[in-house]
Amino acid sequence: MTTTADPRAKLPDTPLSGNEALKDRSDYLHGTIKQDLTDDFTGGFTADNFQLIRFHGMYEQDNRDIRAERTDQKLEPLKNMMLRCRLPGGIITPAQWLGIDEFAGDHTIYGSIRLTNRQTFQYHGILKTDLKLAHQSLHKLGLDSIATASDVNRNVLCTSNPVQSPLHQEAYEWAKRISMHLLPRTMAYADVWLDGEKVFTTEPTEPRNKEIADDVEPILGKTYLPRKFKTAVVIPPDNDVDIHSNDLGFVAIEENGKLVGFNVLVGGGLSSEHGNTKTYPNTSYEFGFVPLEYTLNAAEAVVSTQRDWGNRSDRKAARTRYTLQRVGVEVFKEEVEKRMGIKFEPIRPYAFTHRGDHIGWVKGLEGNWHLTLFIENGRLLDYPGRPLKTGVREIAKIHPGDFRLTANQNLVVANVPPELKDTIDKIAKEHGLISKSITIQRENSMACVALPTCPLAMAEAERFLPSFSDKIDEMFAKYGLEDEYIVLRVTGCPNGCGRAMLAEIGLVGKAVGRYNLYAGGNREGTRIPRLFKENITEPEILEIVDGWVGNWAQNRLDDEGFGDFAVRTGIVKPVLDPPRDFWV
């Protein structure tokens, strides 16, 4: 493949990473996955296939809670797969939900459905023997798991606010089109999982830059992207998708109630590595405005520039933000303009006033009702006294509208006819999906999966947050702040999945029972928090936060969020210039 790389984008002559060689010899992601599926000697995948299945939307995991026990029994870890669906914009039909629910109950170890903050769902605990069935079951529902992991453009987010129905529908359609345009074109997914059956009813649109295209993969290339790539569409004033955390962001601009184009943001990302000062979180840069007809051109141009200029020697420095730092924002922007065929117009005015989801019932412009259900950490399972998964199933049986998965791990029951509102409300309350015990603080807290299934986790997150939230709720009650909240997020490692690096208070796992404590993000999701104290325990965290909350209750300005208060009063200095600022 030829490139049009600027000399300043050229990397030193360093060896390619092992993943690059793996992708090159994979035969466009086929590998030997089909042969591995017939190997019953291990419950996992061998050699290159361990990595290649990620391009098909899966990660190999095991239950770390019982790993030592199985080792003592001379058994390999209980290997199983996490499978993540591709669901641009997060919209799904009740009929599809019922199929998803059935498979989770019948063919996964844990029986749960996990809503993710990439606005989709994932299964945990699929044994290798059921993997092909899993993909075929999704296919029968009109779904797939293509490109939800590894070095491709992943699930495209879109603001899920159901009240803005006409504008939301337009933005959602663009999220779907962007997703389709940037998908891998290889037949590997169909060949391996569907016995060659056609995956899509509509085909991806043709790439613009055919002169620099690979025959099979005209946009992504034979070795795909240097690293994962995340894209989101947001409709101001809601920043429910944390737009600044994405490699590529489209901010919807409307005139007279109609979508006219997008402000394009590039280079966001929240992952880092403990102690590695070459890695850092960063909010995205504003490139400019493009009219609607150039949306796909802009998406393709950013992706292909990152494809050609990104670091393929050091995966820790391979995300888009590191390419921008290396070559310069303006150099990257000029190349994008060259590839998309127009210059960016100046950024159109926009502002964010809200993050998170509007929990509860709201009436839409068209007269239907919408119910946003708070699903703590996105885990739908039947708990004692709270059969959440059953409750959603019962709603799906009678709901004629749609479901919308949010980027905050919640679920919107959208377009409920007025005559069904009371019935669905009753079902939700009977199954614990609506509860007076859910505080506004809990609604604004989030955690990644972490232990026991995530192989990267250093500390608990999903299992830690509920009891930690109880203590924070008690703290808020002590200071008369029951109607207030702090954007609080917990992750089991610094990989960024829980988006703690856009929280007002973020906890990042360092070791079992220990976290790094960050503070100073803002409610709008436009500022990175700063490390306050490293490698501390829950009691130490609670003691520090108690002091902060008490001070905030007494000395805050009107409507001042905690993150802004923390910066104004000097608890932390703002992070203005990553990476230098972040590590100081």
C-alpha positions as CSV (number, residue, x, y, z in Angstrom):
1,M,0.0,0.0,0.0
2,T,1.3,3.4,-0.9
3,T,0.9,6.3,1.6
4,T,1.0,10.1,1.3
5,A,2.8,10.5,4.6
6,D,4.4,13.8,5.5
7,P,8.1,13.5,6.2
8,R,7.4,14.7,9.8
9,A,5.2,11.7,10.2
10,K,7.9,9.2,9.5
11,L,8.9,7.0,12.4
12,P,12.5,5.8,13.1
13,D,13.4,2.5,11.6
14,T,12.3,0.3,14.5
15,P,11.0,-3.2,14.2
16,L,7.2,-3.6,13.9
17,S,5.4,-5.0,16.9
18,G,4.5,-8.6,17.0
19,N,0.8,-7.8,16.4
20,E,1.7,-6.3,13.1
21,A,3.3,-9.5,11.8
22,L,0.3,-11.4,13.2
23,K,-2.2,-9.3,11.3
24,D,-0.1,-9.5,8.1
25,R,-0.1,-13.3,8.1
26,S,-3.7,-13.7,9.2
27,D,-5.2,-13.9,5.7
28,Y,-7.4,-10.9,6.5
29,L,-8.4,-12.1,9.9
30,H,-9.1,-15.8,9.0
31,G,-6.1,-17.3,10.7
32,T,-6.8,-20.9,11.7
33,I,-9.7,-20.1,14.0
34,K,-11.9,-22.7,12.3
35,Q,-9.4,-25.4,13.0
36,D,-9.0,-24.2,16.6
37,L,-12.7,-24.5,17.2
38,T,-12.4,-28.3,16.7
39,D,-9.5,-28.6,19.2
40,D,-11.1,-30.0,22.4
41,F,-7.7,-30.3,24.2
42,T,-8.1,-26.7,25.5
43,G,-11.0,-24.4,26.2
44,G,-9.1,-21.5,24.7
45,F,-7.4,-20.5,21.5
46,T,-3.8,-21.1,20.5
47,A,-1.0,-19.1,18.9
48,D,-2.3,-16.1,16.7
49,N,-5.9,-17.0,17.1
50,F,-5.9,-15.8,20.7
51,Q,-5.4,-12.3,19.3
52,L,-7.4,-12.7,16.0
53,I,-10.7,-13.6,17.7
54,R,-10.7,-10.1,19.1
55,F,-11.3,-8.7,15.6
56,H,-14.4,-10.9,15.6
57,G,-15.6,-9.3,18.8
58,M,-14.3,-11.7,21.5
59,Y,-11.8,-11.9,24.3
60,E,-10.6,-15.1,25.9
61,Q,-11.0,-14.9,29.7
62,D,-11.2,-17.1,32.7
63,N,-12.7,-16.9,36.2
64,R,-9.8,-15.6,38.3
65,D,-11.7,-16.4,41.5
66,I,-11.2,-20.1,40.9
67,R,-7.9,-20.0,39.0
68,A,-5.7,-21.2,41.9
69,E,-8.2,-23.9,42.8
70,R,-8.2,-25.3,39.3
71,T,-4.4,-25.2,39.2
72,D,-4.3,-27.3,42.4
73,Q,-6.6,-29.7,40.6
74,K,-4.1,-29.9,37.7
75,L,-6.7,-28.3,35.4
76,E,-6.2,-25.4,33.0
77,P,-8.1,-22.1,34.0
78,L,-11.8,-22.2,33.2
79,K,-11.3,-20.6,29.8
80,N,-14.4,-18.9,28.2
81,M,-15.2,-16.0,26.0
82,M,-16.6,-12.6,26.4
83,L,-18.5,-11.7,23.2
84,R,-19.5,-8.1,22.5
85,C,-22.2,-7.1,20.0
86,R,-21.9,-4.4,17.4
87,L,-24.8,-2.0,18.0
88,P,-24.1,1.5,16.6
89,G,-26.2,4.1,18.5
90,G,-27.3,1.4,21.0
91,I,-30.8,0.8,19.6
92,I,-32.3,-2.6,19.7
93,T,-35.8,-4.1,19.3
94,P,-37.7,-5.9,22.1
95,A,-37.7,-9.1,19.9
96,Q,-34.0,-8.9,19.6
97,W,-33.7,-8.5,23.3
98,L,-35.7,-11.6,24.0
99,G,-33.3,-13.6,21.8
100,I,-30.3,-12.1,23.6
101,D,-31.9,-12.9,27.0
102,E,-32.6,-16.5,26.0
103,F,-29.0,-17.1,24.8
104,A,-27.5,-15.6,28.0
105,G,-29.7,-17.9,30.2
106,D,-29.1,-21.1,28.2
107,H,-25.5,-20.8,26.9
108,T,-23.3,-18.7,29.3
109,I,-21.7,-19.6,32.6
110,Y,-22.9,-16.5,34.4
111,G,-26.4,-16.1,32.8
112,S,-26.1,-12.3,32.8
113,I,-26.3,-9.6,30.1
114,R,-23.7,-6.8,30.6
115,L,-24.5,-3.3,29.3
116,T,-21.3,-1.5,28.4
117,N,-20.3,2.1,28.3
118,R,-19.7,1.6,24.6
119,Q,-23.5,1.5,24.2
120,T,-23.8,-2.2,23.5
121,F,-24.1,-5.4,25.5
122,Q,-21.7,-8.3,26.0
123,Y,-22.0,-11.9,27.1
124,H,-19.6,-13.2,29.7
125,G,-18.8,-16.9,30.0
126,I,-19.4,-18.5,26.6
127,L,-17.6,-21.8,26.3
128,K,-15.7,-22.5,23.0
129,T,-18.1,-25.2,22.1
130,D,-21.0,-22.7,22.0
131,L,-19.1,-19.9,20.2
132,K,-20.4,-20.7,16.7
133,L,-23.9,-20.9,18.1
134,A,-23.5,-17.5,19.7
135,H,-22.6,-15.8,16.4
136,Q,-25.3,-17.6,14.5
137,S,-27.8,-16.7,17.2
138,L,-26.8,-13.0,16.8
139,H,-27.0,-13.3,13.0
140,K,-30.6,-14.7,13.2
141,L,-31.5,-11.6,15.2
142,G,-30.0,-9.3,12.6
143,L,-26.9,-8.6,14.8
144,D,-23.2,-9.3,14.7
145,S,-20.0,-8.7,16.7
146,I,-17.8,-7.5,13.9
147,A,-15.1,-4.9,14.9
148,T,-16.1,-4.5,18.6
149,A,-12.5,-5.2,19.7
150,S,-8.9,-4.9,18.6
151,D,-7.3,-2.7,15.9
152,V,-10.4,-1.4,14.1
153,N,-13.0,1.3,14.5
154,R,-15.2,0.0,17.4
155,N,-18.9,0.4,18.2
156,V,-20.0,3.9,17.2
157,L,-21.8,5.8,20.0
158,C,-24.7,8.2,19.6
159,T,-26.5,10.4,22.2
160,S,-29.4,8.4,23.4
161,N,-31.7,11.2,24.7
162,P,-35.1,10.1,23.4
163,V,-36.8,13.4,23.9
164,Q,-35.0,15.0,20.9
165,S,-36.6,12.4,18.7
166,P,-36.3,14.1,15.2
167,L,-32.7,15.2,15.7
168,H,-31.8,12.0,17.4
169,Q,-33.1,9.9,14.5
170,E,-30.9,11.9,12.1
171,A,-27.8,11.6,14.2
172,Y,-28.5,7.9,14.9
173,E,-28.7,7.2,11.1
174,W,-25.3,8.9,10.7
175,A,-23.8,6.8,13.5
176,K,-25.0,3.7,11.7
177,R,-23.6,4.9,8.4
178,I,-20.2,5.8,9.9
179,S,-20.1,2.3,11.5
180,M,-20.9,0.6,8.3
181,H,-18.4,2.7,6.2
182,L,-15.5,1.9,8.5
183,L,-16.2,-1.8,9.0
184,P,-13.7,-4.4,7.9
185,R,-14.6,-5.7,4.4
186,T,-13.0,-9.1,4.8
187,M,-15.3,-12.2,4.6
188,A,-13.5,-13.8,7.6
189,Y,-16.4,-13.3,10.0
190,A,-18.9,-14.9,7.6
191,D,-16.5,-17.7,6.7
192,V,-15.6,-18.7,10.2
193,W,-18.9,-18.2,12.1
194,L,-21.7,-18.2,9.5
195,D,-20.4,-20.8,7.0
196,G,-20.0,-18.1,4.4
197,E,-23.6,-16.7,4.7
198,K,-23.9,-13.0,3.8
199,V,-23.7,-10.8,6.9
200,F,-25.3,-7.5,5.9
201,T,-28.4,-6.6,4.0
202,T,-26.8,-3.4,2.9
203,E,-23.1,-3.1,1.8
204,P,-20.6,-0.5,3.1
205,T,-20.3,2.5,0.9
206,E,-17.2,2.8,-1.4
207,P,-14.1,4.5,0.0
208,R,-13.1,7.8,-1.4
209,N,-9.3,7.3,-1.6
210,K,-9.2,4.2,-3.8
211,E,-5.7,5.1,-5.0
212,I,-4.2,4.3,-1.6
213,A,-6.5,1.3,-0.9
214,D,-5.9,-2.3,-0.3
215,D,-8.0,-4.5,-2.6
216,V,-9.7,-6.4,0.2
217,E,-9.6,-3.7,2.9
218,P,-9.8,-0.4,1.1
219,I,-10.0,1.7,4.3
220,L,-8.4,-0.3,7.0
221,G,-5.6,-2.0,5.0
222,K,-4.2,-5.5,5.2
223,T,-2.8,-4.9,8.7
224,Y,-5.7,-2.8,9.9
225,L,-5.2,0.1,12.3
226,P,-2.1,0.4,14.6
227,R,-4.4,0.3,17.6
228,K,-8.0,0.4,18.7
229,F,-10.1,3.4,17.4
230,K,-13.2,4.8,19.0
231,T,-15.9,7.0,17.4
232,A,-18.9,8.8,18.8
233,V,-21.7,11.1,17.7
234,V,-23.0,13.6,20.3
235,I,-26.0,15.9,20.3
236,P,-25.4,19.0,22.6
237,P,-26.3,20.0,25.2
238,D,-26.0,16.3,26.4
239,N,-22.5,14.9,26.6
240,D,-23.8,11.4,27.6
241,V,-21.2,9.7,25.3
242,D,-18.1,11.5,26.8
243,I,-17.3,12.8,23.4
244,H,-13.8,13.9,24.4
245,S,-12.7,10.4,25.2
246,N,-12.9,9.2,21.6
247,D,-10.3,9.1,18.8
248,L,-13.0,10.7,16.5
249,G,-16.0,12.7,17.6
250,F,-18.9,14.2,15.7
251,V,-20.7,17.0,17.4
252,A,-24.2,17.4,15.9
253,I,-25.0,21.0,14.7
254,E,-28.6,21.9,14.1
255,E,-30.3,24.8,12.4
256,N,-34.1,25.2,12.7
257,G,-34.4,21.7,14.2
258,K,-32.5,20.1,11.3
259,L,-29.1,18.5,11.4
260,V,-26.8,20.5,9.0
261,G,-23.4,19.0,9.8
262,F,-20.8,18.1,12.5
263,N,-18.0,19.7,14.4
264,V,-15.2,17.1,14.1
265,L,-13.0,16.3,17.2
266,V,-9.9,14.1,17.0
267,G,-7.5,12.6,19.4
268,G,-9.3,11.8,22.6
269,G,-8.4,8.8,24.7
270,L,-8.2,7.9,28.4
271,S,-5.9,4.9,28.8
272,S,-2.4,5.0,30.3
273,E,0.0,2.7,32.0
274,H,1.0,3.1,35.6
275,G,4.4,4.9,35.8
276,N,4.9,5.0,32.0
277,T,5.1,8.8,31.3
278,K,4.9,8.1,27.5
279,T,1.2,7.2,28.1
280,Y,-1.5,9.7,29.2
281,P,-5.2,10.5,28.9
282,N,-6.1,13.3,26.6
283,T,-9.3,15.2,25.6
284,S,-9.8,15.6,21.8
285,Y,-8.8,18.5,19.6
286,E,-11.3,20.6,17.6
287,F,-10.5,20.3,13.9
288,G,-13.5,22.1,12.5
289,F,-17.0,21.8,11.0
290,V,-18.0,19.7,8.0
291,P,-21.4,19.7,6.2
292,L,-23.4,16.5,6.3
293,E,-22.4,15.4,2.8
294,Y,-18.8,15.2,3.9
295,T,-19.3,13.2,7.1
296,L,-18.2,9.9,5.8
297,N,-15.3,11.6,3.9
298,A,-14.1,13.1,7.2
299,A,-14.4,9.8,9.1
300,E,-12.5,7.9,6.4
301,A,-9.8,10.6,6.2
302,V,-9.1,10.6,9.9
303,V,-9.0,6.8,10.0
304,S,-6.8,6.4,7.0
305,T,-4.4,9.1,8.2
306,Q,-4.1,7.3,11.5
307,R,-3.7,4.0,9.6
308,D,-0.7,5.3,7.6
309,W,0.9,7.5,10.2
310,G,0.2,5.7,13.5
311,N,3.0,4.0,15.4
312,R,3.2,0.3,14.5
313,S,6.3,-0.4,16.5
314,D,5.1,0.5,20.0
315,R,1.5,-0.3,20.8
316,K,1.6,1.7,23.9
317,A,2.2,4.8,21.7
318,A,-0.1,3.8,18.9
319,R,-3.4,5.5,19.6
320,T,-4.4,8.6,17.5
321,R,-3.5,11.1,20.3
322,Y,0.1,9.9,20.2
323,T,0.2,10.4,16.4
324,L,-1.1,13.9,16.9
325,Q,1.6,14.6,19.5
326,R,4.3,13.2,17.3
327,V,3.5,14.9,14.0
328,G,1.6,18.0,15.3
329,V,-2.1,18.7,15.3
330,E,-2.0,21.0,12.3
331,V,0.1,18.6,10.2
332,F,-2.4,15.8,10.9
333,K,-5.4,18.1,10.3
334,E,-3.9,19.3,6.9
335,E,-3.5,15.7,5.8
336,V,-7.1,14.9,6.8
337,E,-8.3,17.9,4.7
338,K,-6.3,16.7,1.8
339,R,-7.8,13.2,2.0
340,M,-11.4,14.3,2.5
341,G,-11.3,16.8,-0.3
342,I,-12.3,20.0,1.5
343,K,-11.0,22.4,4.2
344,F,-12.6,22.3,7.6
345,E,-14.9,25.3,8.3
346,P,-14.5,27.1,11.7
347,I,-16.0,25.3,14.6
348,R,-19.7,26.1,15.0
349,P,-20.8,27.1,18.6
350,Y,-21.9,24.4,20.9
351,A,-22.0,23.8,24.7
352,F,-22.6,20.9,27.0
353,T,-24.8,21.4,30.1
354,H,-25.4,17.8,31.1
355,R,-23.7,14.4,31.3
356,G,-25.1,11.1,32.3
357,D,-28.6,9.9,31.7
358,H,-32.0,11.3,32.6
359,I,-33.3,8.5,34.8
360,G,-37.0,7.9,35.0
361,W,-40.0,8.8,32.8
362,V,-40.0,11.7,30.3
363,K,-42.5,12.5,27.7
364,G,-41.3,12.8,24.1
365,L,-42.2,15.5,21.6
366,E,-44.3,13.0,19.6
367,G,-46.5,12.1,22.7
368,N,-45.0,8.8,23.6
369,W,-43.2,8.1,26.9
370,H,-39.6,7.1,27.5
371,L,-38.3,5.3,30.7
372,T,-34.6,5.3,31.4
373,L,-33.8,2.6,33.9
374,F,-30.7,2.8,36.1
375,I,-28.8,-0.5,35.8
376,E,-25.9,-0.4,38.3
377,N,-22.7,-1.1,36.5
378,G,-24.8,-2.4,33.5
379,R,-25.2,-5.9,35.0
380,L,-28.5,-7.4,34.2
381,L,-29.0,-10.5,36.4
382,D,-31.7,-11.8,38.7
383,Y,-30.6,-10.9,42.2
384,P,-32.4,-11.9,45.4
385,G,-35.4,-9.6,45.7
386,R,-34.4,-7.8,42.5
387,P,-35.0,-10.0,39.4
388,L,-33.7,-7.3,37.0
389,K,-33.1,-9.5,34.0
390,T,-36.6,-11.1,34.3
391,G,-38.1,-7.6,34.6
392,V,-36.6,-6.4,31.3
393,R,-37.7,-9.6,29.7
394,E,-41.3,-9.1,30.8
395,I,-41.2,-5.5,29.5
396,A,-39.8,-6.8,26.2
397,K,-42.7,-9.2,25.8
398,I,-45.3,-6.3,25.6
399,H,-43.3,-3.3,24.5
400,P,-44.0,-2.1,20.9
401,G,-41.3,0.5,20.8
402,D,-37.5,0.1,21.1
403,F,-34.8,-0.3,23.7
404,R,-31.8,2.1,23.8
405,L,-28.6,1.1,25.5
406,T,-26.8,4.2,26.8
407,A,-23.1,5.0,27.1
408,N,-23.5,5.0,30.9
409,Q,-24.6,1.4,31.1
410,N,-28.3,2.1,31.5
411,L,-31.3,1.1,29.5
412,V,-34.0,3.3,27.9
413,V,-37.4,1.8,27.2
414,A,-38.2,4.2,24.4
415,N,-41.5,5.1,22.6
416,V,-43.9,3.6,25.1
417,P,-47.5,4.3,24.1
418,P,-49.4,6.3,26.7
419,E,-51.8,3.3,27.3
420,L,-48.9,1.1,28.2
421,K,-47.0,3.5,30.5
422,D,-48.7,2.3,33.8
423,T,-48.3,-1.4,32.9
424,I,-44.5,-1.0,32.2
425,D,-44.0,1.2,35.2
426,K,-45.7,-1.5,37.4
427,I,-43.4,-4.3,35.9
428,A,-40.3,-2.2,36.4
429,K,-41.2,-1.5,40.1
430,E,-42.1,-5.1,40.8
431,H,-38.7,-6.3,39.6
432,G,-36.5,-3.7,41.2
433,L,-35.8,-1.7,38.0
434,I,-37.3,1.4,39.6
435,S,-36.5,1.9,43.2
436,K,-36.6,4.9,45.6
437,S,-33.4,3.6,47.2
438,I,-31.4,4.6,44.1
439,T,-29.8,8.0,44.8
440,I,-28.7,10.6,42.4
441,Q,-25.1,9.9,43.5
442,R,-25.4,6.2,42.4
443,E,-26.9,7.3,39.1
444,N,-23.8,9.3,38.4
445,S,-21.3,6.5,39.4
446,M,-19.9,3.9,37.0
447,A,-17.4,1.0,37.1
448,C,-15.8,-1.3,34.6
449,V,-16.1,-5.1,34.8
450,A,-12.6,-5.8,36.3
451,L,-12.4,-8.9,38.5
452,P,-13.0,-11.8,38.2
453,T,-13.2,-12.0,34.4
454,C,-11.1,-9.2,33.0
455,P,-7.5,-10.4,32.6
456,L,-6.1,-6.8,32.8
457,A,-7.8,-6.0,36.2
458,M,-5.5,-5.2,39.1
459,A,-8.3,-4.4,41.5
460,E,-12.0,-4.7,41.9
461,A,-14.3,-2.3,40.2
462,E,-17.9,-3.6,39.4
463,R,-18.0,-5.6,42.6
464,F,-16.4,-2.8,44.7
465,L,-18.6,0.1,43.6
466,P,-22.0,-0.9,45.2
467,S,-20.7,-1.1,48.8
468,F,-18.5,1.9,48.2
469,S,-21.5,3.9,47.0
470,D,-23.4,3.0,50.2
471,K,-20.6,4.7,52.1
472,I,-20.6,7.7,49.8
473,D,-24.4,8.0,50.2
474,E,-24.0,8.0,54.0
475,M,-21.4,10.7,53.7
476,F,-23.7,12.8,51.5
477,A,-26.5,12.4,54.0
478,K,-24.2,13.5,56.9
479,Y,-23.5,16.8,55.1
480,G,-27.1,17.4,53.8
481,L,-26.2,16.7,50.2
482,E,-28.8,14.0,49.4
483,D,-29.9,16.0,46.3
484,E,-26.3,16.4,45.0
485,Y,-23.8,14.2,43.2
486,I,-20.2,13.8,42.2
487,V,-19.3,12.1,38.9
488,L,-17.6,9.1,40.4
489,R,-15.9,6.3,38.4
490,V,-13.9,3.2,39.3
491,T,-11.7,1.1,37.0
492,G,-9.7,-2.0,37.8
493,C,-6.7,-0.9,35.8
494,P,-5.6,2.3,33.9
495,N,-6.8,1.0,30.6
496,G,-9.6,3.5,30.6
497,C,-12.7,1.3,30.2
498,G,-14.7,2.9,33.0
499,R,-13.7,6.4,31.8
500,A,-12.4,7.4,35.3
501,M,-10.1,9.9,33.6
502,L,-13.2,12.1,32.9
503,A,-14.6,11.9,36.4
504,E,-14.8,14.5,39.1
505,I,-13.4,11.7,41.4
506,G,-11.8,8.7,39.7
507,L,-10.4,5.5,41.3
508,V,-7.9,3.5,39.2
509,G,-6.9,0.1,40.4
510,K,-3.2,-0.3,41.3
511,A,-3.3,-3.7,43.2
512,V,-5.9,-5.8,45.0
513,G,-7.6,-3.4,47.5
514,R,-5.6,-0.4,46.4
515,Y,-6.3,2.5,44.0
516,N,-4.9,5.7,42.7
517,L,-7.2,8.6,43.6
518,Y,-7.8,11.3,41.0
519,A,-9.8,14.5,41.3
520,G,-10.7,17.6,39.4
521,G,-12.6,16.5,36.3
522,N,-15.7,18.5,35.6
523,R,-19.4,17.6,35.2
524,E,-19.4,18.5,31.5
525,G,-16.7,15.8,30.8
526,T,-14.2,18.2,29.2
527,R,-11.3,18.1,31.8
528,I,-8.9,15.4,32.8
529,P,-8.6,14.8,36.6
530,R,-5.2,14.9,38.4
531,L,-3.6,12.3,40.6
532,F,-4.1,13.2,44.2
533,K,-2.7,10.2,46.0
534,E,-1.3,6.9,44.8
535,N,-1.8,3.3,46.0
536,I,-4.2,3.8,48.8
537,T,-6.9,1.6,50.5
538,E,-10.6,2.1,50.7
539,P,-10.5,3.5,54.3
540,E,-7.9,6.0,53.2
541,I,-9.9,7.0,50.2
542,L,-13.1,7.5,52.3
543,E,-11.2,9.6,54.9
544,I,-9.9,11.9,52.2
545,V,-13.2,12.2,50.3
546,D,-15.1,12.8,53.6
547,G,-12.9,15.9,54.2
548,W,-13.5,17.1,50.6
549,V,-17.2,16.6,50.7
550,G,-17.6,18.4,54.0
551,N,-15.6,21.3,52.7
552,W,-17.6,21.3,49.4
553,A,-20.9,21.4,51.4
554,Q,-19.8,24.4,53.4
555,N,-17.8,26.5,50.8
556,R,-19.1,25.8,47.3
557,L,-20.4,28.5,45.1
558,D,-24.0,28.3,43.7
559,D,-24.4,25.2,41.5
560,E,-20.6,24.5,41.7
561,G,-19.8,20.9,40.9
562,F,-17.2,19.2,43.0
563,G,-14.6,19.0,40.3
564,D,-14.7,22.8,39.7
565,F,-14.6,23.3,43.5
566,A,-11.5,21.0,43.7
567,V,-9.7,23.1,41.2
568,R,-10.8,26.5,42.5
569,T,-9.9,25.7,46.1
570,G,-6.5,24.2,45.2
571,I,-7.2,20.5,46.1
572,V,-5.6,19.8,42.7
573,K,-4.3,21.9,39.9
574,P,-6.1,21.4,36.5
575,V,-4.5,19.2,33.9
576,L,-4.0,21.7,31.0
577,D,-1.2,20.2,28.9
578,P,-1.0,16.4,28.8
579,P,1.3,14.5,29.0
580,R,3.6,16.9,30.9
581,D,0.8,18.2,33.1
582,F,-0.7,14.8,33.8
583,W,2.5,13.3,35.3
584,V,3.6,16.2,37.4
